[in-house]
């Protein structure tokens, strides 16, 4: 029987914009924020209250960020999160917020709303940050289980030079309605659970910034970031529009132009 995940009831009939934390405003995160803007505008057109996003990143825009990341000459020297959120707010009339600091478990109590949100999206370039987010979500799921902004889903995005992946997990089991035609899946493991061993093996500990645009492109090719961001955003779009998922993620190889979906269940 085909496996399916049905969205949490609070996402199916929301009365307020759905809170979402986007962590990382670099190569993938900058493109993901633009995709979230499209999702928000499209949800509004369908009578949905849309999204409310907090973007976390403490980095400043440099000359090297132009091209592969979505930054212009006039934004050099600004915080990435501020530059991007200002642009989105002007373009779509949103009131999304930039947070010019890292999302860290040790400082989460100092973040807006205690760092809480229904959906977390990570576009970070190091493994320890992912495990730190996992720890935050585990703590929040216990302390804030009845909170309107309790964490429900975590979408993680990552990539190498020519490959990328995304995986949507549930922070806790999501109550599923009884269905005769499909096998419902209440819990989808988070990335640190399903691929924790792979993350640890891939962790080189090297997060040194590139010294030139050419060096940056040796680490991540020009179009791998927007490719991963757009397809990952499509998972969220289906969850919020159709309220169900048959696929919870994917592996992508931009060199061979192949994408392999990861099925629910």
C-alpha positions in Angstrom: 0.0 0.0 0.0 1.3 3.4 -0.9 2.6 5.5 2.0 1.4 9.0 2.5 1.9 11.7 5.2 -1.0 14.1 6.0 -0.1 17.5 7.2 -0.8 18.6 10.8 -4.3 19.9 11.2 -3.0 23.4 12.2 -1.5 23.7 8.7 -4.7 22.6 6.9 -7.0 25.2 8.4 -4.8 27.9 9.8 -6.3 31.1 11.3 -2.9 32.9 11.4 0.1 33.0 9.1 2.3 29.9 9.6 5.5 30.7 11.5 8.7 29.6 9.8 12.3 29.9 10.7 14.8 30.0 7.9 18.3 29.4 9.1 21.0 30.5 6.7 21.0 33.2 4.1 23.8 32.2 1.9 23.9 30.2 -1.4 20.9 28.1 -0.8 19.2 30.2 1.9 19.1 33.3 -0.3 17.3 31.4 -3.0 15.0 29.6 -0.5 13.8 33.0 0.9 12.7 34.0 -2.6 10.9 30.7 -3.0 9.2 31.2 0.3 8.0 34.6 -0.9 6.4 32.9 -3.9 4.8 30.3 -1.7 3.4 33.1 0.6 2.0 35.1 -2.3 0.4 32.0 -3.9 -1.1 30.9 -0.6 -2.7 34.3 -0.1 -4.2 34.0 -3.6 -5.8 30.7 -2.4 -7.4 32.4 0.7 -4.7 31.1 3.0 -3.1 33.4 5.7 0.3 32.7 4.3 3.7 32.6 6.1 5.5 34.6 8.7 9.3 34.1 8.4 12.3 34.9 10.6 15.6 34.7 8.7 18.6 33.9 10.9 22.2 34.8 9.7 25.0 36.9 11.1 27.1 37.1 8.0 27.8 40.3 6.0 27.5 40.5 2.3 30.9 40.6 0.5 32.0 41.1 -3.1 32.4 37.3 -3.4 28.8 36.8 -2.6 27.6 38.5 -5.8 26.6 36.1 -8.6 26.2 32.7 -6.9 24.2 34.3 -4.0 21.4 36.8 -4.5 23.2 40.0 -3.6 23.9 43.3 -5.4 26.6 45.9 -5.3 24.5 48.2 -3.1 24.1 45.4 -0.5 27.8 44.8 0.1 28.5 45.4 3.8 25.0 44.8 4.9 23.9 41.8 6.9 22.7 39.1 4.5 19.5 38.6 6.5 18.7 42.3 6.5 19.3 42.8 2.8 17.2 39.8 1.8 14.3 40.5 4.2 14.1 44.1 3.2 13.9 43.1 -0.4 11.2 40.5 0.2 9.2 42.9 2.4 9.3 45.6 -0.3 8.4 43.2 -3.1 5.6 41.2 -1.5 4.4 43.6 1.2 5.3 41.2 4.0 6.4 42.0 7.5 9.0 39.2 7.8 11.9 39.7 10.2 15.7 39.5 9.9 17.7 38.2 12.9 21.4 39.2 12.6 22.7 36.3 14.7 23.3 32.6 14.5 20.6 30.2 15.6 22.3 28.5 18.5 20.8 26.2 21.2 22.8 28.0 23.9 21.2 31.4 23.0 17.7 30.3 21.8 16.0 31.9 24.8 17.3 35.3 23.6 15.9 34.9 20.1 12.5 36.4 19.0 9.7 34.3 20.5 12.3 32.0 22.0 13.2 30.8 18.5 9.9 29.0 18.2 8.2 28.3 14.8 6.0 25.6 13.3 8.4 24.9 10.4 12.2 25.1 10.4 14.2 25.2 7.2 18.0 24.9 7.4 20.3 26.0 4.7 23.6 25.7 6.6 27.0 24.6 5.4 28.3 22.7 8.5 27.3 19.5 10.3 27.4 20.7 13.9 24.8 23.4 13.2 22.4 20.7 12.1 22.8 18.7 15.2 22.4 21.8 17.3 19.1 22.6 15.6 18.0 19.0 16.3 18.7 19.5 20.0 16.7 22.8 20.0 13.8 21.0 18.3 13.8 18.1 20.8 13.7 20.5 23.7 11.0 22.7 22.2 8.8 19.7 21.3 8.7 18.8 25.1 8.4 22.3 26.5 6.0 23.8 23.9 3.8 21.0 22.9 0.6 23.0 23.3 2.1 26.3 21.9 0.6 27.6 18.7 4.1 27.9 17.3 5.3 24.5 18.5 7.8 22.9 16.1 6.1 20.5 13.7 8.4 20.1 10.6 12.1 20.5 9.8 13.3 20.7 6.2 17.0 20.5 5.8 18.9 21.4 2.6 22.5 20.6 1.8 24.9 20.3 -1.1 28.4 19.7 -2.4 29.8 21.2 -5.6 27.5 19.3 -8.0 25.1 17.3 -5.8 22.5 18.3 -3.3 19.7 16.9 -1.1 16.8 17.9 1.0 14.8 16.0 3.6 11.6 16.9 5.5 11.2 15.4 8.9 8.6 15.7 11.7 9.7 16.9 15.1 7.2 14.6 16.8 4.5 12.2 15.3 1.7 14.0 13.5 -1.7 12.6 14.1 -3.0 11.0 10.9 -6.6 10.5 9.8 -7.7 6.9 9.0 -7.5 6.2 5.2 -8.4 3.1 3.3 -6.5 3.8 0.1 -3.1 4.7 1.7 -0.8 3.8 4.6 -0.5 6.9 6.6 2.9 7.8 8.2 2.8 9.9 11.3 6.6 10.2 11.9 9.2 11.1 9.4 12.7 11.0 10.9 14.7 14.3 10.9 17.8 14.5 8.9 20.1 14.0 11.9 18.3 10.7 12.6 17.8 9.3 9.1 21.2 10.4 7.8 23.2 11.1 10.9 26.0 8.7 10.1 26.4 10.1 6.6 26.5 13.6 8.0 29.2 12.7 10.5 31.3 10.9 7.8 31.0 14.0 5.5 32.0 16.4 8.2 35.4 17.7 7.3 35.3 20.5 9.8 36.3 22.9 7.1 34.0 25.9 7.0 36.7 28.4 6.0 35.3 31.2 3.7 36.5 31.1 0.1 39.1 33.7 -0.8 37.9 34.3 -4.3 34.8 33.8 -6.5 36.7 31.1 -8.4 37.5 29.2 -5.2 33.9 29.5 -4.1 32.7 28.0 -7.4 35.1 25.1 -6.9 33.2 24.3 -3.7 29.7 24.9 -5.0 28.8 25.2 -8.7 26.8 28.2 -9.9 23.3 26.6 -10.1 23.4 23.8 -7.5 22.0 26.1 -4.8 18.9 27.5 -6.6 18.2 24.0 -7.9 18.2 22.5 -4.4 16.3 25.5 -2.9 13.5 25.4 -5.5 12.9 21.7 -5.3 13.0 21.7 -1.5 10.5 24.6 -1.5 8.2 22.5 -3.7 8.0 19.9 -0.9 6.8 22.7 1.4 4.4 24.0 -1.3 2.8 20.6 -1.6 2.5 20.1 2.1 0.8 23.5 2.5 -1.3 23.5 -0.6 -2.3 19.8 -1.0 -1.9 18.9 2.7 -0.2 15.6 1.9 3.1 14.2 0.7 4.2 11.0 -1.0 7.8 12.1 -1.2 9.6 13.8 1.7 12.9 14.7 0.0 15.4 14.0 -2.8 18.9 13.5 -3.9 20.1 15.6 -6.9 23.1 15.3 -9.2 23.4 18.4 -11.3 26.3 16.8 -13.4 24.0 14.0 -14.7 20.8 16.0 -14.3 19.2 13.2 -12.2 17.0 13.6 -9.2 16.0 10.7 -7.0 13.0 11.2 -4.7 12.8 9.9 -1.2 9.5 8.3 -0.5 7.4 8.8 2.7 7.5 5.7 4.8 
